[in-house]
Amino acid sequence: MENYLIDNLDKQILHALMANARTA
């Protein structure tokens, strides 16, 4: 369960970074 939450959080951070890179 913890691994799933960490993996999900990792994906959210990755998407946020990619979105920031596009708008920058």
Backbone hydrogen bonds, N-H to C=O, Kabsch-Sander energy under -0.5 kcal/mol:
donor,donor_aa,acceptor,acceptor_aa,energy
5,L,1,M,-2.2
6,I,2,E,-2.7
7,D,3,N,-2.6
8,N,4,Y,-2.5
9,L,5,L,-2.5
10,D,6,I,-2.6
11,K,7,D,-2.0
12,Q,8,N,-2.1
13,I,9,L,-2.5
14,L,10,D,-2.3
15,H,11,K,-2.7
16,A,12,Q,-2.2
17,L,13,I,-2.6
18,M,14,L,-2.3
19,A,15,H,-2.4
20,N,16,A,-2.4
21,A,17,L,-2.2
22,R,18,M,-1.8
23,T,19,A,-1.9
24,A,20,N,-1.6
